[in-house]
Amino acid sequence: MVSLAVRGVDVVLGSRQVLTGASMEVSPGELVAVLGPNGAGKSTLLNVLSGEQKVLTGDVRIGDEKLHHLSSASLACKRALMPQKASLSFPFKVKDVVAMGRDPFRASVEVSSNRLAVDWALQETDIGHLARRVYTQLSGGEQQRVQLARVLAQVWREADEDARFLLLDEPTSSLDLAHQHSVLHLASRLAERGVGVVAVVHDLNLAALYATQVVVLSKGNVVATGAPEAVLQPSLIADVFDLSVHRVEDPDSGRKLIVPTGNHRRSASVIDIRRAL
């Protein structure tokens, strides 16, 4: 099976070592949540996976191919990256922004297929009613959903045969509670269709509910990898996030949710997801 993998990667930005010996892997059909405190190296790890960030040492591959051996066009056909911030200053219509996700395929697929991809992405992100609006006039949350639709269009295929990967950097940061769950539910459904998904998230309960695997970073080091129930133990959360918690079982999903006990040094906010389900 073709996977997207990082092995023993070191990244130095300026004088600061941001990642040290970092390794992780995502396979088609998996939804991997990347967790960690601010400054832990989560976005950098995602940029390494995408090929956007050069590494000092280590290896980044899709299957047997090293990412730096692939052309930009070839790489864009294999993975889509939604960055934490995407700035557009020109007054593009929403539908045109979403259609940018099909640019790598315009020379190789029918026009009708690209239209299907764009229409599907607009529908999946519930922004069809915004299609003719000007992107720069939208709210922050609406713009984030447009950027999500753009990368969804990029990973769309008429047949779910090719291995492809969707990389999302804090895709829920500007969204209300309902849309946060909508995005992770959509990511989960894409994984079920064979897309390998990696999402940087801050809400531990979103990871606990939707991820098949979690990767926990602390000070540039991958400190834990595995299934959410196995990794998101109170002891690890206390060590990495400086937060005292206990876990309760969600009666619908059977997954363990995380509730702060109040016995922590820093003020932290972790939503009790049970109220939103």
Rosetta blueprint (number, residue, H / E / L):
1 M L
2 V L
3 S L
4 L E
5 A E
6 V E
7 R E
8 G E
9 V E
10 D E
11 V E
12 V E
13 L E
14 G L
15 S L
16 R E
17 Q E
18 V E
19 L E
20 T E
21 G E
22 A E
23 S E
24 M E
25 E E
26 V E
27 S L
28 P L
29 G L
30 E L
31 L E
32 V E
33 A E
34 V E
35 L E
36 G L
37 P L
38 N L
39 G L
40 A L
41 G L
42 K H
43 S H
44 T H
45 L H
46 L H
47 N H
48 V H
49 L H
50 S H
51 G L
52 E L
53 Q L
54 K L
55 V L
56 L L
57 T E
58 G E
59 D E
60 V E
61 R E
62 I E
63 G L
64 D L
65 E E
66 K E
67 L H
68 H H
69 H H
70 L L
71 S L
72 S H
73 A H
74 S H
75 L H
76 A H
77 C L
78 K L
79 R E
80 A E
81 L E
82 M E
83 P L
84 Q L
85 K L
86 A L
87 S L
88 L L
89 S L
90 F L
91 P L
92 F L
93 K E
94 V H
95 K H
96 D H
97 V H
98 V H
99 A H
100 M H
101 G H
102 R H
103 D H
104 P H
105 F H
106 R L
107 A L
108 S L
109 V L
110 E L
111 V H
112 S H
113 S H
114 N H
115 R H
116 L H
117 A H
118 V H
119 D H
120 W H
121 A H
122 L H
123 Q H
124 E H
125 T L
126 D L
127 I L
128 G H
129 H H
130 L H
131 A L
132 R L
133 R L
134 V E
135 Y H
136 T H
137 Q H
138 L L
139 S L
140 G H
141 G H
142 E H
143 Q H
144 Q H
145 R H
146 V H
147 Q H
148 L H
149 A H
150 R H
151 V H
152 L H
153 A H
154 Q H
155 V H
156 W L
157 R L
158 E L
159 A L
160 D L
161 E L
162 D L
163 A L
164 R L
165 F E
166 L E
167 L E
168 L E
169 D E
170 E L
171 P L
172 T L
173 S L
174 S L
175 L L
176 D L
177 L H
178 A H
179 H H
180 Q H
181 H H
182 S H
183 V H
184 L H
185 H H
186 L H
187 A H
188 S H
189 R H
190 L H
191 A H
192 E H
193 R L
194 G L
195 V L
196 G E
197 V E
198 V E
199 A E
200 V E
201 V L
202 H L
203 D L
204 L H
205 N H
206 L H
207 A H
208 A H
209 L H
210 Y H
211 A L
212 T L
213 Q E
214 V E
215 V E
216 V E
217 L E
218 S E
219 K L
220 G L
221 N E
222 V E
223 V E
224 A E
225 T E
226 G E
227 A L
228 P H
229 E H
230 A H
231 V H
232 L L
233 Q L
234 P H
235 S H
236 L H
237 I H
238 A H
239 D H
240 V H
241 F H
242 D L
243 L L
244 S L
245 V E
246 H E
247 R E
248 V E
249 E E
250 D L
251 P L
252 D L
253 S L
254 G L
255 R L
256 K E
257 L E
258 I E
259 V E
260 P E
261 T L
262 G L
263 N L
264 H L
265 R L
266 R L
267 S L
268 A L
269 S L
270 V L
271 I L
272 D L
273 I H
274 R H
275 R H
276 A H
277 L L
